[in-house]
Amino acid sequence: MQYNRDADRYITSRALELVDDYSEAEIAKIISDETGLNISRNVVHGRIYRSRRGSGLKLKPRPSMPYFDKYAPYFLKEIPPEPKVIYDLSRGPLNILVLNDLHTPFQHEEALEAALTANRSADVVITSEVSDMYSTTSFAKDQHVLFEHEVEEIIRFFEFLNEKYPITYVINSGHDKRLKAYITRRIRTDLLFLIETDLLKLLATPFPRVVTIPNVYYAVNDALFTHLDKHSSVVPMRSAAKAHEWIQSWRAHLNIRPYRVLVQAHGHHSGIINYPEYQLVETGCLQKVPSWIMRKLPALPWVFGWTVIYQNDGVTDRNSTQVMVYEE
């Protein structure tokens, strides 16, 4: 065989056929014997490297994503998003279930199931830090987590909430920004407008009873629910106190009305402090303890739990606030 364009294409396609079963040196010998040409290992290596990088011929198929595929027409904007439910929060008795710090796909399934089972009749669900976005982080990882799996777990959770509860509010939090950081490290910042990076908002489009909140706080009548990442502490209740102090300093600028109860997430601790004017609550977490936390060993272990708030005609019954703890 003479070395020409047809021979060049043959060398590339044949190398890709053999790469999974033979070494590059063996492939070079096989092709040399077949063509009568003197093909070196370096030639084989270059053809395989350039073909895989440029064409994607050897890309693995996407993992199974049944939840994503089920709602893909919404995510791809082939059909419009479902109109969100407008729920009257101002009248009558209101039972609010607070589920925070799930960090899917690392959620504590048993604790989450206990919270959901005990509160099937809740009128409102407040949740934050639903996603972890572990796969998009740049730090050294000790386990392999697919981005596809993280997306699937979020959709599964949203579908359940949409089917079981009248309304769910998903508060923004720090981990939700990891995907945007991942993307901005790879493209020019002036092109970011071309990309939808609000993943939770996108994944909630098929679900009319799941409403994403762009802020790290959300008020339901006289109760304010927050996930202030910068106000964390290893000391129980200090995170809630710091969050309250920050909100009070900025309340006028943020247009936040006065509140009687503040529920802070993020600290992964649990408790209540009552003052004459207000009540501070830390709501625990619903994430399994990861391996890296065992190497750091914080001052106190995490508390798995959730919170239940009761209101009547827009007024919170502070005496009935429940901070629940799941015991393993």
C-alpha positions as CSV (number, residue, x, y, z in Angstrom):
1,M,0.0,0.0,0.0
2,Q,1.3,3.4,-0.9
3,Y,1.1,6.2,1.7
4,N,-1.7,8.5,0.5
5,R,-4.9,10.0,1.9
6,D,-6.7,6.7,1.8
7,A,-3.9,5.0,3.7
8,D,-3.9,7.8,6.2
9,R,-7.6,7.4,6.9
10,Y,-7.1,3.6,7.2
11,I,-4.3,4.0,9.8
12,T,-6.5,6.2,11.9
13,S,-9.7,4.1,11.7
14,R,-7.8,0.8,12.3
15,A,-5.9,2.2,15.3
16,L,-9.3,3.2,16.9
17,E,-10.6,-0.3,16.2
18,L,-7.7,-1.9,18.0
19,V,-7.0,0.5,20.8
20,D,-9.1,-1.3,23.4
21,D,-7.5,-4.7,22.9
22,Y,-3.8,-3.9,22.0
23,S,-1.0,-1.6,23.1
24,E,0.1,1.2,20.8
25,A,3.3,-0.7,19.9
26,E,1.2,-3.8,19.0
27,I,-1.2,-1.7,17.0
28,A,1.8,-0.2,15.1
29,K,3.0,-3.7,14.2
30,I,-0.4,-4.9,13.1
31,I,-1.0,-2.0,10.8
32,S,2.6,-2.2,9.4
33,D,2.0,-5.8,8.6
34,E,-1.4,-5.1,7.0
35,T,-0.3,-2.2,4.9
36,G,3.4,-2.9,4.3
37,L,4.2,0.6,5.6
38,N,6.6,1.3,8.5
39,I,4.2,2.6,11.1
40,S,5.7,3.7,14.4
41,R,4.2,3.6,17.9
42,N,4.3,7.5,18.0
43,V,2.3,7.6,14.8
44,V,-0.4,5.4,16.3
45,H,-0.4,7.4,19.6
46,G,-0.8,10.7,17.7
47,R,-3.7,9.4,15.6
48,I,-5.6,8.0,18.6
49,Y,-5.0,11.2,20.7
50,R,-6.1,13.6,18.0
51,S,-9.2,11.6,17.0
52,R,-10.4,11.2,20.6
53,R,-9.8,14.9,21.4
54,G,-11.3,16.2,18.2
55,S,-14.2,14.0,17.2
56,G,-15.5,12.4,20.3
57,L,-15.7,9.1,18.6
58,K,-14.8,7.2,21.7
59,L,-16.9,9.1,24.2
60,K,-18.8,6.9,26.6
61,P,-22.6,7.0,26.3
62,R,-24.5,9.2,28.8
63,P,-25.5,7.4,31.9
64,S,-29.2,6.5,32.3
65,M,-31.2,9.5,33.4
66,P,-34.9,8.5,33.6
67,Y,-36.0,11.5,35.5
68,F,-34.2,13.9,33.2
69,D,-35.5,12.2,30.1
70,K,-39.0,12.3,31.5
71,Y,-39.0,16.1,31.8
72,A,-36.4,16.9,29.0
73,P,-38.9,18.8,26.9
74,Y,-39.2,21.4,29.7
75,F,-35.4,21.6,30.2
76,L,-34.8,21.9,26.5
77,K,-37.5,24.6,26.2
78,E,-39.4,22.6,23.7
79,I,-42.5,23.3,25.8
80,P,-43.1,26.3,28.1
81,P,-42.6,26.0,31.9
82,E,-45.6,25.2,34.0
83,P,-47.1,28.3,35.6
84,K,-46.3,28.4,39.3
85,V,-49.0,27.9,41.8
86,I,-50.0,31.1,43.8
87,Y,-50.6,29.9,47.3
88,D,-52.4,32.1,49.9
89,L,-50.1,32.2,52.9
90,S,-51.9,34.9,54.9
91,R,-55.0,33.1,56.1
92,G,-56.0,30.2,58.3
93,P,-53.7,27.6,59.9
94,L,-50.4,27.0,58.2
95,N,-48.1,24.1,58.9
96,I,-44.6,24.8,57.6
97,L,-42.0,22.0,57.2
98,V,-38.4,23.1,57.0
99,L,-35.9,20.7,55.3
100,N,-32.4,22.1,54.9
101,D,-28.9,21.1,53.9
102,L,-29.7,17.9,51.9
103,H,-26.6,18.2,49.7
104,T,-28.0,15.7,47.2
105,P,-26.8,13.2,46.3
106,F,-25.4,12.9,49.8
107,Q,-28.8,13.2,51.5
108,H,-29.5,11.3,54.7
109,E,-32.3,9.2,53.3
110,E,-33.5,7.8,56.6
111,A,-33.7,11.2,58.3
112,L,-35.4,12.7,55.3
113,E,-37.9,9.9,55.1
114,A,-38.7,10.4,58.8
115,A,-39.3,14.1,58.3
116,L,-41.5,13.6,55.3
117,T,-43.5,10.7,56.9
118,A,-44.1,12.7,60.1
119,N,-45.3,15.8,58.1
120,R,-47.4,14.5,55.2
121,S,-50.0,17.1,56.0
122,A,-47.7,20.1,55.9
123,D,-49.0,23.1,53.8
124,V,-45.7,24.6,53.0
125,V,-42.2,23.2,52.6
126,I,-39.1,25.4,52.9
127,T,-35.8,23.9,51.7
128,S,-32.3,25.1,50.9
129,E,-29.0,23.7,49.9
130,V,-30.8,21.0,47.9
131,S,-27.8,20.4,45.7
132,D,-24.2,19.8,46.5
133,M,-22.7,20.1,43.0
134,Y,-19.8,18.0,44.2
135,S,-18.9,17.0,40.6
136,T,-18.2,20.6,39.6
137,T,-15.8,21.5,42.4
138,S,-12.0,21.8,41.8
139,F,-10.8,20.4,45.2
140,A,-9.3,17.0,45.5
141,K,-12.1,14.4,45.8
142,D,-12.2,11.1,47.6
143,Q,-15.1,9.6,45.6
144,H,-16.4,9.6,42.0
145,V,-19.8,11.4,41.6
146,L,-21.3,11.9,38.2
147,F,-22.9,15.3,37.4
148,E,-25.7,13.4,35.8
149,H,-26.4,11.6,39.1
150,E,-26.6,14.9,41.0
151,V,-29.1,16.2,38.5
152,E,-31.2,13.1,38.7
153,E,-31.5,13.3,42.5
154,I,-32.6,17.0,42.4
155,I,-35.3,16.2,39.8
156,R,-36.5,13.2,41.9
157,F,-36.8,15.3,45.0
158,F,-38.6,18.1,43.2
159,E,-41.0,15.6,41.6
160,F,-41.8,14.2,45.0
161,L,-42.4,17.6,46.6
162,N,-44.6,18.7,43.7
163,E,-46.8,15.6,44.1
164,K,-47.1,15.6,47.9
165,Y,-47.2,19.2,49.1
166,P,-49.3,22.3,48.1
167,I,-46.2,24.5,47.7
168,T,-42.4,24.3,48.2
169,Y,-40.0,27.3,48.3
170,V,-36.4,26.5,47.4
171,I,-34.0,29.1,48.9
172,N,-30.8,29.9,47.1
173,S,-27.5,28.9,48.8
174,G,-23.8,28.7,48.3
175,H,-23.6,25.3,46.7
176,D,-26.0,26.3,44.0
177,K,-23.3,28.7,42.8
178,R,-20.7,25.9,42.2
179,L,-22.0,25.2,38.7
180,K,-21.7,28.8,37.6
181,A,-18.2,28.9,39.0
182,Y,-17.4,25.7,37.1
183,I,-18.6,27.3,33.9
184,T,-17.0,30.7,34.4
185,R,-13.6,29.0,34.8
186,R,-13.9,27.7,31.2
187,I,-15.5,30.5,29.1
188,R,-15.1,34.3,28.8
189,T,-17.2,36.1,31.3
190,D,-18.7,38.4,28.7
191,L,-20.3,35.3,27.1
192,L,-22.0,34.0,30.3
193,F,-25.3,35.5,29.1
194,L,-25.5,32.7,26.6
195,I,-25.7,30.0,29.2
196,E,-28.4,29.1,31.7
197,T,-26.6,28.6,35.0
198,D,-29.5,28.8,37.4
199,L,-29.8,25.0,37.5
200,L,-32.4,24.7,40.3
201,K,-34.7,27.2,38.5
202,L,-34.3,25.2,35.3
203,L,-35.0,21.8,36.9
204,A,-38.1,23.2,38.7
205,T,-39.7,24.3,35.4
206,P,-41.9,21.2,35.1
207,F,-43.2,21.5,38.6
208,P,-45.9,24.2,39.3
209,R,-45.7,23.6,43.1
210,V,-41.9,24.0,43.4
211,V,-40.9,27.7,43.4
212,T,-37.2,28.7,43.4
213,I,-36.2,31.8,45.3
214,P,-33.2,33.8,44.0
215,N,-32.3,35.1,47.4
216,V,-30.7,33.4,50.5
217,Y,-33.7,34.3,52.5
218,Y,-37.5,34.1,52.2
219,A,-40.3,35.4,54.5
220,V,-43.5,33.6,55.2
221,N,-45.6,36.2,57.1
222,D,-43.7,36.9,60.4
223,A,-41.2,34.1,59.9
224,L,-37.9,34.6,58.0
225,F,-36.1,31.5,56.6
226,T,-32.4,32.1,55.8
227,H,-29.4,30.2,54.4
228,L,-26.6,32.7,55.0
229,D,-23.4,30.9,54.1
230,K,-21.1,33.5,55.5
231,H,-22.6,33.2,59.0
232,S,-21.7,29.7,59.8
233,S,-20.2,28.5,63.2
234,V,-19.2,25.3,64.8
235,V,-20.9,26.6,68.0
236,P,-24.6,25.8,68.1
237,M,-26.9,28.8,67.8
238,R,-24.1,31.2,67.0
239,S,-25.0,30.9,63.2
240,A,-28.6,32.0,63.9
241,A,-27.5,34.8,66.1
242,K,-25.0,36.1,63.5
243,A,-27.6,35.8,60.8
244,H,-30.1,37.7,62.8
245,E,-27.5,40.5,63.5
246,W,-26.7,40.7,59.8
247,I,-30.3,40.8,58.7
248,Q,-31.1,43.5,61.2
249,S,-28.2,45.6,59.9
250,W,-29.3,45.3,56.3
251,R,-33.1,44.8,56.6
252,A,-34.0,48.3,55.4
253,H,-31.7,48.0,52.4
254,L,-33.0,44.5,51.5
255,N,-36.6,45.6,52.0
256,I,-37.2,42.8,54.6
257,R,-40.2,43.4,56.8
258,P,-40.0,42.9,60.6
259,Y,-40.1,39.3,61.7
260,R,-40.7,37.4,65.0
261,V,-39.0,34.2,64.1
262,L,-35.8,33.6,62.2
263,V,-34.8,30.0,61.0
264,Q,-31.2,29.7,59.9
265,A,-29.8,26.7,58.0
266,H,-26.2,26.0,57.0
267,G,-24.7,25.4,60.5
268,H,-25.8,21.8,60.6
269,H,-26.7,22.3,64.3
270,S,-30.1,22.5,66.0
271,G,-31.7,24.5,68.7
272,I,-34.0,27.4,69.8
273,I,-33.3,30.7,71.6
274,N,-36.3,32.7,72.7
275,Y,-36.2,36.5,73.4
276,P,-39.2,38.7,74.1
277,E,-39.2,40.2,70.6
278,Y,-38.1,37.3,68.5
279,Q,-37.2,33.6,68.3
280,L,-34.0,32.2,66.8
281,V,-33.9,28.7,65.4
282,E,-31.2,26.5,63.9
283,T,-32.8,23.7,61.9
284,G,-30.2,20.9,61.7
285,C,-29.2,19.1,58.4
286,L,-30.3,16.2,56.3
287,Q,-26.9,15.3,54.8
288,K,-24.9,12.2,55.7
289,V,-21.6,13.0,57.3
290,P,-19.0,12.8,54.5
291,S,-15.6,11.2,54.8
292,W,-13.7,14.5,54.7
293,I,-15.5,15.8,57.8
294,M,-14.2,12.9,59.8
295,R,-10.6,14.0,59.0
296,K,-11.4,17.5,60.3
297,L,-13.5,16.5,63.3
298,P,-15.3,19.8,64.1
299,A,-15.9,20.9,67.7
300,L,-19.4,19.2,67.8
301,P,-21.0,16.5,65.5
302,W,-23.6,17.5,63.0
303,V,-27.3,17.3,64.1
304,F,-29.7,15.5,61.7
305,G,-33.1,17.1,61.9
306,W,-35.8,19.4,60.6
307,T,-38.1,22.2,61.9
308,V,-41.9,22.6,62.0
309,I,-43.4,26.1,62.2
310,Y,-47.1,26.7,62.9
311,Q,-48.9,29.9,61.9
312,N,-52.5,31.1,62.1
313,D,-53.7,34.0,60.0
314,G,-50.1,35.1,59.4
315,V,-48.9,34.9,63.0
316,T,-46.4,32.3,64.2
317,D,-47.2,30.4,67.3
318,R,-43.7,30.5,68.9
319,N,-44.8,28.1,71.7
320,S,-45.5,25.4,69.1
321,T,-42.2,25.7,67.1
322,Q,-40.7,22.2,66.9
323,V,-37.0,21.5,66.3
324,M,-36.9,17.8,65.6
325,V,-33.8,15.6,65.8
326,Y,-33.3,12.3,64.0
327,E,-31.5,9.7,66.2
328,E,-29.6,7.0,64.2
